[in-house]
Amino acid sequence: MELIIGPRLYSTWSLRPWLVLKRCGADFTVREIDIHADREQLLQVSPSGLVPLLQVDGETIWDSMAISVWCAERWPEARLWPADAHARWLARSAACEMHGGFMALRTDCGMGPDHTMVGPDRSPPPTGEAVERDIRRIVALWTDMRARFGAGGQYLFGDWSIADAFFTPVATRFRHYQIDLAAHGDDGTAAAYRDVLLAQPDFLEWSADALR
Ligand SMILES: N[C@@H](CCC(=O)N[C@@H](CS)C(=O)NCC(=O)O)C(=O)O
């Protein structure tokens, strides 16, 4: 089984299914393609011209959410969605909102050049109504889900789930762009959750590999 990804430094879409596969304990190899410098290699393997892709059982599964859902089917014991039905409905809603939305945040706060960067070299916070709206919405979503379903653990729905994989790149953006969550309605819950995502061991492994 091979996961084909873009450069670890900025391919946020690649990070998500990689975290999910790690969580499953999957035995997989990784092929990193420089998607801008090596378009030819990308187009040879990718029907959509995008990464990530999972090559498995003679098929190429494309799209980070499709790969994550495939993992949830293949490894039910990994409990990639919450066991509680209400939590599960909303975990899927939250992950899908991230997968399909927050365009202003994505546009104004690109992942590069270095999502692991901390200290004085970090980028200044973005300005603009649309990105402010996205940040407020994420703070409200995180706060609400943590309050309702987070009691059993540190993650959005208690135990780690696919929703956490999808929000990890948001946490890196909040750190990199020095976004003051309190100024966007946070009572401390969202900042604490951001820090949990940034300290998750698999994410730290990805970050270390990215800087190698
Ligand atoms: N909805 C897709 C989005 C994938 C995507 O946009 N991937 C970016 C890399 S982070 C890409 O392959 N870009 C290559 C290009 O635009 O040429 C998913 O979830 O996998």
PDBQT file of the ligand as one rigid body, heavy atoms in Angstrom, charges set to zero:
ROOT
HETATM    1  N1  LIG A 301     -10.085  17.745  -2.230  1.00  0.00    +0.000 N 
HETATM    2  C1  LIG A 301      -8.742  17.230  -2.460  1.00  0.00    +0.000 C 
HETATM    3  C2  LIG A 301      -7.794  18.410  -2.585  1.00  0.00    +0.000 C 
HETATM    4  C3  LIG A 301      -6.395  17.994  -2.945  1.00  0.00    +0.000 C 
HETATM    5  C4  LIG A 301      -5.483  19.165  -3.313  1.00  0.00    +0.000 C 
HETATM    6  O1  LIG A 301      -5.907  20.310  -3.552  1.00  0.00    +0.000 OA
HETATM    7  N2  LIG A 301      -4.171  18.856  -3.349  1.00  0.00    +0.000 N 
HETATM    8  C5  LIG A 301      -3.137  19.829  -3.681  1.00  0.00    +0.000 C 
HETATM    9  C6  LIG A 301      -1.922  19.630  -2.794  1.00  0.00    +0.000 C 
HETATM   10  S1  LIG A 301      -2.003  20.177  -1.179  1.00  0.00    +0.000 SA
HETATM   11  C7  LIG A 301      -2.576  19.527  -5.062  1.00  0.00    +0.000 C 
HETATM   12  O2  LIG A 301      -2.436  18.372  -5.406  1.00  0.00    +0.000 OA
HETATM   13  N3  LIG A 301      -2.249  20.540  -5.839  1.00  0.00    +0.000 N 
HETATM   14  C8  LIG A 301      -1.613  20.303  -7.089  1.00  0.00    +0.000 C 
HETATM   15  C9  LIG A 301      -2.014  21.305  -8.097  1.00  0.00    +0.000 C 
HETATM   16  O3  LIG A 301      -2.896  22.130  -7.786  1.00  0.00    +0.000 OA
HETATM   17  O4  LIG A 301      -1.467  21.274  -9.190  1.00  0.00    +0.000 OA
HETATM   18  C10 LIG A 301      -8.390  16.271  -1.340  1.00  0.00    +0.000 C 
HETATM   19  O5  LIG A 301      -9.026  16.356  -0.278  1.00  0.00    +0.000 OA
HETATM   20  O6  LIG A 301      -7.539  15.394  -1.500  1.00  0.00    +0.000 OA
ENDROOT
TORSDOF 0
